[in-house]
Amino acid sequence: MKLFVPKEGGGETRVALSPDMVKKLGTLGFEVTVEKGAGAASRITDSAFEAAGAKVGSAAGTADVILKVRRPSPAEAAKYKKGALVLASMDPYGNEKDVEAMAKAGISAFAMEFMPRITRAQSMDVLSSQANLAGYQAVIEAAAHFDRALPMMMTAAGTVPAAKVFVMGAGVAGLQAIATARRLGAVVTATDVRAAAGEQVASLGAKFIMTDALKDASGEGGYARELTDDEKKAQADLVAGHIAKQDIVITTALIPGRPAPKLVTKEMVASMAPGSVIVDLAVERGGNVEGAKAGAVADISGVRIIGFENMAGRIPASASLLYAKNLVTFLETMIDKEKKELSLDLEDELVKATLLTHDGAVVHPNFAKAKAPAKPAAAKKAEPKKEGGDA
Ligand SMILES: NC(=O)c1ccc[n+]([C@@H]2O[C@H](COP(=O)([O-])OP(=O)(O)OC[C@H]3O[C@@H](n4cnc5c(N)ncnc54)[C@H](O)[C@@H]3O)[C@@H](O)[C@H]2O)c1
């Protein structure tokens, strides 16, 4: 079996392989080729890959498996061998043309972000591994843009008070942001709309804040549901009073299949003291904060709003390590270990959830077009299946 890892384009700093995973792939029966310089931005040299047993060069047209961070462009996909398995974060919503191009290229494209969040797949969960690092990095970026210290410091020259950090959304990224801010000595509060998050927040030594008007907004699969208008107002009232007293706010709130909820209004931003910092981790999904600019730091009356995209990509050496492990662990489930050959089980729930294209067609239920009616007599136009929403 041949496996190829291309160098990512478009400013992506991560790579879908690590030297440890090259060794692991070797034991599974893979001959691994890595494109020259693929790991450079993650500080993995070509010689480190070679020392682990990989070749440096190109095998785009001959590889049976391709590991990537980002979805291949139609031009890249067209170069891959028909039938090749391609594992990446495919970001297919809004990019349906590219999905069709992958189908046309005859590759089997897996969207790693659709991995079900079940115990068996925990070590393959790219959303969690990257969100964890993003939550950490959000606090590091906030600290770097903050003009004061985070911990309380009692010195001979006087006392510096601890910074107040408020985390909105206590999922994977939010919990790591809380833990990181606590490690740096900040006084941390957090909010979420899922009641279950309260205990997790408290276990990290932070105070959980939630309005009485909102009992629990847990939705399907342990994710949040969208709030009703009354609930949104109650939450906004609670946040408005609290946020004015905060030094740093980190927002991470997402609702599957919906744009990110707007949680911080421009009035709330204006209520914060100059020198305060907000990090909007949801900026790629529309943002939680009014005035946040994707890919930039906005300054609104002295309050800095950090809208960096790809926060995990700002800590690429760690992010690549975890990402590569996620991909290789999933790939391992698709290998017949005795025969040392690929064996794709289309009935496996992990495959069903992630497979976008196969055998020349778009096969994922959220993207496959409805079949045309069989008989011309029933010539009513077939309704396309509704698209949108995270799997
Ligand atoms: N393998 C697993 O079983 C697994 C892995 C990861 C996460 N999970 C679960 O998934 C859930 C969330 O994970 P995630 O971090 O990927 O979620 P996410 O990235 O979709 O959302 C981030 C957080 O924002 C919160 N949120 C949504 N709307 C909000 C609002 N209006 N105000 C405040 N907060 C709001 C959500 O409740 C969530 O905690 C948790 O229950 C977590 O335990 C399970």
The ligand as an SDF file (V2000), in Angstrom:
LIG
                    3D

 44 48  0  0  0  0  0  0  0  0999 V2000
  -16.0870   12.0070   21.8360 N   0  0  0  0  0  0  0  0  0  0  0  0
  -17.0370   12.5890   22.4950 C   0  0  0  0  0  0  0  0  0  0  0  0
  -17.8870   11.9380   23.0400 O   0  0  0  0  0  0  0  0  0  0  0  0
  -17.0960   14.0770   22.5080 C   0  0  0  0  0  0  0  0  0  0  0  0
  -16.0300   14.7920   21.9760 C   0  0  0  0  0  0  0  0  0  0  0  0
  -16.0810   16.1880   21.9800 C   0  0  0  0  0  0  0  0  0  0  0  0
  -17.1890   16.8480   22.5040 C   0  0  0  0  0  0  0  0  0  0  0  0
  -18.2050   16.1240   23.0350 N   0  0  0  0  0  0  0  0  0  0  0  0
  -19.3750   16.8210   23.6040 C   0  0  0  0  0  0  0  0  0  0  0  0
  -19.9100   17.7590   22.6520 O   0  0  0  0  0  0  0  0  0  0  0  0
  -20.4130   18.8940   23.3370 C   0  0  0  0  0  0  0  0  0  0  0  0
  -19.8050   20.2390   22.8670 C   0  0  0  0  0  0  0  0  0  0  0  0
  -18.6450   20.0370   22.1550 O   0  0  0  0  0  0  0  0  0  0  0  0
  -17.9360   21.1490   21.2570 P   0  0  0  0  0  0  0  0  0  0  0  0
  -16.9580   21.8740   22.0520 O   0  0  0  0  0  0  0  0  0  0  0  0
  -17.4650   20.5060   20.0280 O   0  0  0  0  0  0  0  0  0  0  0  0
  -19.1550   22.1410   20.9180 O   0  0  0  0  0  0  0  0  0  0  0  0
  -19.2440   23.2850   19.8640 P   0  0  0  0  0  0  0  0  0  0  0  0
  -17.9010   23.6210   19.3400 O   0  0  0  0  0  0  0  0  0  0  0  0
  -20.3390   22.9280   18.9120 O   0  0  0  0  0  0  0  0  0  0  0  0
  -19.7800   24.5330   20.7580 O   0  0  0  0  0  0  0  0  0  0  0  0
  -18.9930   25.1190   21.7510 C   0  0  0  0  0  0  0  0  0  0  0  0
  -19.8230   25.4180   22.9880 C   0  0  0  0  0  0  0  0  0  0  0  0
  -20.6850   26.5320   22.7810 O   0  0  0  0  0  0  0  0  0  0  0  0
  -21.8340   26.3390   23.5620 C   0  0  0  0  0  0  0  0  0  0  0  0
  -22.9030   27.2810   23.1510 N   0  0  0  0  0  0  0  0  0  0  0  0
  -23.7410   27.2190   22.0840 C   0  0  0  0  0  0  0  0  0  0  0  0
  -24.5710   28.2750   22.0830 N   0  0  0  0  0  0  0  0  0  0  0  0
  -24.2340   29.0520   23.1520 C   0  0  0  0  0  0  0  0  0  0  0  0
  -24.7410   30.2870   23.6820 C   0  0  0  0  0  0  0  0  0  0  0  0
  -25.7520   30.9350   23.1210 N   0  0  0  0  0  0  0  0  0  0  0  0
  -24.1460   30.7680   24.7980 N   0  0  0  0  0  0  0  0  0  0  0  0
  -23.1320   30.1230   25.4140 C   0  0  0  0  0  0  0  0  0  0  0  0
  -22.6290   28.9590   24.9580 N   0  0  0  0  0  0  0  0  0  0  0  0
  -23.1830   28.4190   23.8430 C   0  0  0  0  0  0  0  0  0  0  0  0
  -22.1400   24.8860   23.3580 C   0  0  0  0  0  0  0  0  0  0  0  0
  -23.0170   24.3620   24.3450 O   0  0  0  0  0  0  0  0  0  0  0  0
  -20.7330   24.2830   23.4460 C   0  0  0  0  0  0  0  0  0  0  0  0
  -20.4090   23.9150   24.7740 O   0  0  0  0  0  0  0  0  0  0  0  0
  -20.1410   18.6200   24.7910 C   0  0  0  0  0  0  0  0  0  0  0  0
  -21.2920   17.9890   25.3130 O   0  0  0  0  0  0  0  0  0  0  0  0
  -18.9880   17.6490   24.7690 C   0  0  0  0  0  0  0  0  0  0  0  0
  -18.8850   16.8890   25.9460 O   0  0  0  0  0  0  0  0  0  0  0  0
  -18.1920   14.7590   23.0290 C   0  0  0  0  0  0  0  0  0  0  0  0
  1  2  1  0
  2  3  2  0
  2  4  1  0
  4  5  1  0
  4 44  2  0
  5  6  2  0
  6  7  1  0
  7  8  2  0
  8  9  1  0
  8 44  1  0
  9 10  1  0
  9 42  1  0
 10 11  1  0
 11 12  1  0
 11 40  1  0
 12 13  1  0
 13 14  1  0
 14 15  2  0
 14 16  1  0
 14 17  1  0
 17 18  1  0
 18 19  2  0
 18 20  1  0
 18 21  1  0
 21 22  1  0
 22 23  1  0
 23 24  1  0
 23 38  1  0
 24 25  1  0
 25 26  1  0
 25 36  1  0
 26 27  1  0
 26 35  1  0
 27 28  2  0
 28 29  1  0
 29 30  1  0
 29 35  2  0
 30 31  1  0
 30 32  2  0
 32 33  1  0
 33 34  2  0
 34 35  1  0
 36 37  1  0
 36 38  1  0
 38 39  1  0
 40 41  1  0
 40 42  1  0
 42 43  1  0
M  CHG  2   8   1  16  -1
M  END
$$$$
